[in-house]
Amino acid sequence: MKIVYCIAGTYNSGGMERVLTNKANFLAALGHEVLIITTDQQGRKPFFTLSPVIQYEDLDINYTENNDKGFINKLLHYPWKQRKHQKRLTGVLKRLKADIVISMFCNDVSFITNIADGSKKVLEIHFSKFKRLQYGRKGIWLFADWLRSKMDERIVRKFDRFVVLTYEDKGYWGDLPNITVIANAKNEWGDHVALLSNKQAIAVGRLDYQKGFERLLEAWLLVHKRFPDWKLKIIGDGEMRHHLEIMIALYKLDKVVELKKNISDMLSEYLDASLLVLSSRYEGLPMVLLEAMSVGLPLVSYDCKCGPRDLITDGENGFLVSEGKIPELAEKIMRLIENPLLRQQMGQAAKIKSEQYAEPVIMAQWMKLFDELLSERK
């Protein structure tokens, strides 16, 4: 098969980029022809290592140039960039004549199904239906997010298949005839298992509003009062780094909380930890939970939309905490800290459950979907 993925860029260290890299490498290893089309790569190298046989092409649209320039600026420039994007993507897809074209729910989503290149069109979403409304924006931006969310409901119906990450999210979209659930695959880290003996918790993600690390710091202030010898490591980059550094200083947590920049190899970081905390306001299917589960880390997570509820059986492989309840988040963290046996039991359960998300299992679901689409084309 010839398979094309459309995404804004592969230079970020986010979960979507990591998942795409893993899928593309898996498909390429099976002998399929894989090409990645970007709009905002700007000459930057992919953050994660792509197989040398994978082709990629950037359309040089650069939507991100307007990200911080206000609503009016975006309103003026976005339509022009959309027209340029559609024209260039149409030319590339008609030249490639792919079997399957997959949109990652980026800026091509509104027009890609109109491109008559003979391919089957698949849309995959790496957040939930409520992503835009959970940005927490105000004023005209809130209205824009609401409007685009309503438009999403119409757009997703135009694709041959619409793939969501969780059964929770599938329920929010309603009874769509083209919707299917395929989770992300975990990283294949073999038989590595965390010892769960280090006095350290870990949290991973972009330092932004979505990930809610300021809420985690407030919870850790409570944890620190009872367990001053336990440490928290937050790994990520983003615009809230300075804000979080100020909070750490104000709370006098600088000796027990570390902000560490992203690294491409996370295995050693997970193995050094004894539990993982997810404080996000919203997700799709959090890769950090899957990664932690795969090395046997117990989990403490807010029950946000969407993902944690699919991965965590409360009280079995971790704890689900009511969204935004900071004292409850701290209390569940402390439950695991003070009970080594519970950490081991939950860690073992997490490791076992992670096998449901092994790469061969998940990619077999994708191959079945692709085969179904090609059979429909005949």
C-alpha positions in Angstrom: 0.0 0.0 0.0 0.9 3.6 -0.4 0.0 5.5 2.7 0.2 9.3 3.3 0.0 11.0 6.7 -0.8 14.8 6.8 0.4 16.7 9.9 1.6 20.2 10.8 5.1 19.1 11.6 7.3 16.3 13.1 9.7 18.6 15.0 7.8 18.6 18.3 8.3 16.1 21.0 4.6 15.6 21.6 2.6 12.4 21.8 1.0 12.8 18.4 4.4 13.1 16.7 5.7 10.1 18.6 2.7 8.0 17.7 3.0 8.9 14.0 6.7 8.1 14.0 6.1 4.7 15.5 3.2 3.9 13.1 5.1 5.1 10.1 8.2 3.1 11.0 6.1 -0.1 11.6 4.3 0.2 8.2 7.6 0.9 6.4 9.1 -2.1 8.0 6.3 -4.2 6.5 7.2 -2.9 3.1 4.5 -0.3 2.6 5.3 3.0 1.0 4.9 5.7 3.6 5.0 9.5 3.0 4.5 12.3 5.6 3.3 15.7 4.3 3.8 18.7 6.6 2.9 22.3 6.5 5.1 23.9 9.2 8.4 21.9 9.3 10.5 24.9 8.3 13.6 22.8 7.6 13.7 21.4 11.2 14.6 17.7 11.7 12.0 15.3 13.1 12.3 15.0 16.9 11.9 11.2 16.8 13.9 9.0 14.4 12.1 8.1 11.2 13.0 5.1 9.0 15.3 6.3 6.1 12.8 4.7 3.6 10.0 7.1 4.7 9.6 10.0 2.4 8.5 13.4 3.6 7.5 16.7 1.9 6.8 20.1 3.4 4.3 22.4 1.7 5.7 25.5 3.3 2.4 27.0 4.5 3.6 28.0 8.0 0.4 28.5 9.9 2.4 28.9 13.1 3.7 32.3 12.0 0.4 33.8 13.0 -0.2 31.9 16.3 0.7 34.8 18.6 -0.5 37.7 16.6 -4.1 38.0 17.7 -7.6 37.1 16.5 -7.8 39.7 13.7 -4.4 38.7 12.3 -5.5 35.1 12.1 -8.8 36.0 10.6 -7.0 37.9 7.8 -4.3 35.4 7.0 -5.9 32.0 7.7 -8.2 31.9 4.6 -5.3 32.8 2.3 -3.1 30.1 3.8 -5.9 27.6 3.5 -6.3 28.3 -0.2 -2.5 27.9 -0.7 -2.6 24.8 1.4 -5.4 23.2 -0.6 -3.8 24.0 -3.9 -0.4 22.5 -2.9 -1.8 19.5 -1.2 -4.1 18.7 -4.1 -1.0 18.8 -6.5 1.0 16.5 -4.3 -1.8 13.9 -3.7 -2.8 13.8 -7.4 0.9 13.1 -8.2 1.3 10.5 -5.5 -1.9 8.6 -6.2 -1.9 7.0 -2.7 -4.2 4.2 -1.5 -4.8 5.8 2.0 -4.5 9.4 3.0 -4.7 10.1 6.8 -5.3 13.5 8.2 -4.1 14.1 11.8 -6.9 16.6 12.4 -4.7 19.5 11.4 -5.4 22.4 9.0 -6.2 20.2 6.1 -9.3 18.7 7.8 -11.8 21.1 6.2 -10.9 20.4 2.6 -8.9 17.2 2.2 -12.0 15.0 1.5 -12.7 17.3 -1.5 -9.4 16.3 -3.2 -10.3 13.7 -5.9 -7.0 11.8 -6.0 -8.6 8.3 -5.8 -7.5 7.6 -2.2 -9.5 6.6 0.8 -9.6 9.4 3.4 -9.1 8.7 7.1 -9.3 11.2 10.0 -7.7 10.4 13.3 -8.0 12.6 16.4 -5.5 12.7 19.2 -7.6 14.7 21.6 -11.2 14.5 22.5 -14.3 16.1 21.0 -14.0 18.8 23.7 -10.5 19.8 22.9 -11.2 23.3 21.6 -13.6 24.2 24.5 -11.0 23.0 27.1 -8.4 25.5 26.0 -9.9 27.8 28.6 -9.9 30.8 26.3 -12.2 33.8 26.8 -14.1 36.4 24.8 -14.0 36.1 21.0 -11.6 33.2 21.2 -14.2 31.2 23.3 -16.8 31.9 20.6 -14.4 30.8 17.9 -13.6 27.6 19.7 -17.3 26.8 20.2 -18.0 27.5 16.5 -15.1 25.3 15.3 -16.3 22.5 17.6 -19.7 22.6 16.0 -18.1 22.6 12.5 -16.0 19.5 13.6 -19.3 17.5 14.0 -20.1 18.0 10.3 -16.5 17.6 9.1 -15.8 14.2 10.6 -18.8 12.7 8.8 -17.2 13.3 5.4 -14.3 10.9 5.9 -14.3 7.2 4.9 -13.3 6.5 8.5 -13.0 8.6 11.6 -10.7 7.1 14.2 -10.9 8.1 17.9 -8.6 6.9 20.7 -11.1 5.9 23.4 -14.6 4.4 23.8 -15.3 7.4 26.1 -14.7 9.8 23.3 -16.7 7.7 20.8 -19.7 8.1 23.0 -19.4 11.9 22.9 -19.5 12.0 19.1 -22.7 10.0 18.9 -23.8 7.3 16.5 -21.6 8.1 13.5 -21.6 5.4 10.8 -17.9 5.9 10.0 -16.5 6.1 13.6 -14.1 3.5 15.0 -11.9 3.2 18.1 -8.1 2.4 17.8 -6.0 3.3 20.7 -2.4 4.4 20.6 0.2 1.7 21.0 2.6 1.7 23.9 6.4 2.0 23.4 8.1 -1.4 23.0 10.5 -1.4 25.9 10.8 -5.1 26.4 10.8 -6.6 29.9 12.1 -3.5 31.7 10.3 -3.0 35.0 10.6 -0.1 37.5 11.7 -1.2 41.0 9.4 1.3 42.6 11.8 1.8 45.5 13.1 5.3 44.6 11.4 8.2 46.5 10.5 9.9 43.3 7.3 10.6 41.3 7.3 11.7 37.7 5.1 13.8 35.4 5.6 14.3 31.7 4.2 16.7 29.2 4.3 20.1 27.6 4.5 22.9 30.1 1.2 24.6 29.1 -2.4 25.1 30.3 -3.6 21.7 29.1 -1.2 19.7 31.3 -2.1 21.6 34.5 1.3 21.3 36.2 0.6 24.3 38.4 -2.2 22.2 39.9 0.3 19.4 40.5 2.7 21.8 42.3 -0.1 22.8 44.6 -0.8 19.1 45.3 2.9 18.5 45.9 3.1 21.2 48.4 0.7 19.1 50.5 2.6 15.9 49.8 5.9 17.6 50.8 4.6 18.5 54.3 4.1 14.8 55.1 6.8 13.3 53.0 9.7 15.8 52.7 12.1 13.2 51.4 10.1 12.4 48.3 10.9 14.2 45.0 8.9 15.2 41.9 10.4 15.4 38.5 8.5 17.2 35.7 9.8 16.6 32.2 8.8 18.9 29.4 9.2 22.2 27.6 6.7 25.0 27.0 5.6 28.5 27.6 4.7 28.0 31.3 8.2 27.1 32.4 9.0 30.5 33.9 5.6 30.5 35.7 6.3 27.0 37.2 9.8 28.0 38.2 8.3 31.0 40.1 5.8 28.7 41.8 8.5 26.3 42.8 10.5 29.1 44.4 7.5 30.6 46.2 6.5 27.2 47.6 10.1 26.5 48.6 10.1 23.3 46.6 13.3 23.9 44.7 15.1 21.1 46.6 12.4 18.5 45.8 10.9 19.5 42.5 12.9 19.4 39.2 11.9 20.8 35.9 13.8 18.9 33.2 13.8 19.5 29.5 12.5 16.9 27.0 14.7 14.0 26.0 14.0 11.5 23.2 14.8 8.5 25.3 12.5 8.4 28.3 12.9 4.8 29.5 15.5 5.5 32.2 13.4 8.3 33.6 10.4 6.1 34.0 12.5 3.3 35.5 13.9 5.7 38.1 10.4 6.7 39.3 8.0 4.9 41.7 4.7 6.5 40.4 3.4 8.7 37.6 1.0 11.6 38.1 -1.1 13.1 35.3 -2.7 16.5 36.1 -4.1 17.4 32.7 -7.3 19.3 32.1 -7.9 17.3 28.9 -6.3 14.6 26.8 -6.9 12.2 24.0 -5.2 9.0 25.1 -2.2 10.1 27.2 0.9 8.5 25.9 2.6 9.1 29.2 0.1 6.8 31.0 0.8 4.0 28.4 4.6 4.5 28.8 4.4 4.4 32.6 2.2 1.3 32.5 4.6 -0.5 30.2 7.3 -0.4 32.8 5.0 -1.2 35.7 4.5 2.3 37.3 1.3 2.8 39.3 -0.7 5.8 38.1 -2.5 8.8 39.7 -4.5 10.8 37.2 -7.3 13.3 37.0 -10.4 11.8 35.4 -10.3 14.3 32.6 -11.8 14.0 29.1 -10.5 11.7 27.6 -8.3 8.7 28.1 -7.5 8.1 31.7 -10.9 6.3 32.2 -10.0 3.9 29.4 -6.5 3.1 30.8 -7.0 3.2 34.6 -9.2 0.9 36.6 -9.6 2.9 39.8 -8.0 1.1 42.7 -6.5 -1.6 40.5 -3.6 -0.2 38.4 -3.9 3.4 39.7 -6.2 6.0 41.0 -8.7 8.2 39.2 -9.1 11.6 40.8 -12.1 13.9 40.4 -11.1 16.6 37.9 -9.5 19.6 39.5 -9.6 18.3 43.1 -6.1 19.2 44.3 -6.4 17.8 47.9 -7.7 14.5 46.4 -4.8 14.4 44.0 -2.4 14.8 46.9 -4.1 12.2 49.0 -3.9 9.6 46.3 -0.2 10.3 45.7 0.4 9.9 49.5 -1.6 6.6 49.5 1.0 5.2 47.1 4.0 6.8 48.9 3.1 5.3 52.3 2.2 1.9 51.0 5.1 0.1 49.1 3.0 -3.1 48.7 0.2 -1.2 47.1 2.7 0.4 44.7 3.9 -3.0 43.7 0.4 -4.5 43.2 -0.8 -1.6 41.1 2.5 -1.5 39.1 2.1 -5.2 38.3 -1.5 -4.6 37.2 -0.5 -1.7 35.1 2.2 -3.8 33.3 -0.3 -6.5 32.6 -2.9 -4.1 31.2 -0.4 -2.4 29.0 -0.1 -5.6 26.9 -3.5 -4.7 25.4 -1.8 -1.8 23.8 1.3 -3.6 22.4 2.3 -2.3 19.0 1.5 -5.6 17.1 -2.0 -5.6 18.6 -2.8 -2.0 17.7 -1.2 -2.1 14.3 -3.2 -5.2 13.4 -6.3 -3.1 14.0 -5.0 -0.4 11.6 -4.1 -3.0 9.0 -7.6 -4.5 9.2 -9.1 -1.0 8.7 -6.9 -0.3 5.7 -7.8 -3.6 4.2 -11.5 -2.9 4.7 -11.1 0.5 2.9 -9.3 -1.0 0.0 -11.9 -3.7 -0.4 -14.6 -1.0 -0.5 -12.8 0.7 -3.4 -12.9 -2.3 -5.6 
